[in-house]
Each structure stands twice: as C-alpha cells, then as structure tokens.
Amino acid sequence: MLEFEGVCNFDRAKNGLVPVRVDTWENFVFVNLDGKAMLLKDFLGAIPGIVAPLQLTKKMKYSTAASTR
C-alpha cells in the first residue's frame, strides 16, 4: 500500500490486524481480545434468562406533557 512506502523497518506481517472473537447478546456487541477466554454464552450463564423479562431489545416510546410556564 502506498501509505507505507518508505517507512523504515515496517513489516506489514508484524503490524496487521489480528483476529478477535466477536459475539452479540441482545443489542450489545462484545469484542474479546483474549483467545483463551470462555465463550460469551458460557460467561453470561443464567443472566440472559434472568433479564429476559426486562425486554431489553423492545423499543419503548415515552411521551411527556410539556411544561406551560
């Protein structure tokens, strides 16, 4: 790539992107940099079942009365 031409001691093989584990739960994205860590579903354990009644993915619409001062 042109932007790295002439850069001293730059080795593209040593400075590229590294693979990471990415997972989702509800509307959240989790990026795990530790390749030895447990899977997200194992880490969360019973939490998804516990918070399911909160309906985190359900869009809520609230309206409030404006103040007339």
C-alpha positions in Angstrom: 0.0 0.0 0.0 1.3 3.4 -0.9 0.9 5.0 2.6 3.6 2.6 4.0 6.1 3.0 1.2 9.4 4.3 2.6 8.5 3.7 6.3 11.7 2.4 7.9 11.6 -1.0 9.5 7.9 -1.5 8.8 7.0 -5.2 8.4 3.4 -5.5 7.3 3.3 -9.1 8.5 4.0 -7.9 12.1 1.7 -5.0 12.1 -1.5 -6.2 10.5 -4.9 -6.8 12.1 -5.2 -9.7 14.5 -8.2 -12.0 14.8 -10.6 -11.3 17.7 -13.7 -13.1 18.9 -16.9 -11.1 18.4 -20.3 -12.1 19.8 -23.6 -10.5 20.4 -26.3 -10.7 23.1 -29.4 -8.6 23.0 -28.4 -5.3 21.3 -24.8 -5.5 22.7 -21.7 -6.4 20.7 -18.9 -8.0 22.7 -15.3 -8.0 21.4 -13.0 -10.4 23.2 -9.2 -9.9 22.8 -8.3 -12.9 24.9 -8.3 -16.0 22.6 -8.3 -18.2 25.7 -11.4 -16.7 27.4 -14.6 -18.6 27.6 -17.4 -18.1 25.1 -19.8 -15.3 25.8 -22.8 -17.6 26.3 -20.8 -19.6 28.9 -19.7 -16.4 30.6 -23.2 -15.0 30.8 -24.6 -18.2 32.2 -28.1 -17.7 33.6 -28.1 -13.9 33.0 -30.0 -14.0 29.7 -32.9 -15.8 31.4 -32.8 -13.5 34.4 -33.0 -10.3 32.4 -35.3 -11.6 29.6 -38.4 -10.2 31.4 -36.9 -6.7 31.1 -37.3 -6.9 27.3 -34.0 -5.0 26.6 -34.5 -5.3 22.8 -38.1 -4.0 22.8 -38.3 -0.4 21.6 -40.2 1.8 24.1 -41.8 5.1 23.3 -42.5 7.6 26.0 -44.3 10.9 25.8 -44.4 13.6 28.5 -46.5 16.6 28.9 -44.7 19.9 28.2 -44.4 22.4 30.9 -46.5 25.6 30.3 -44.9 28.2 32.5 
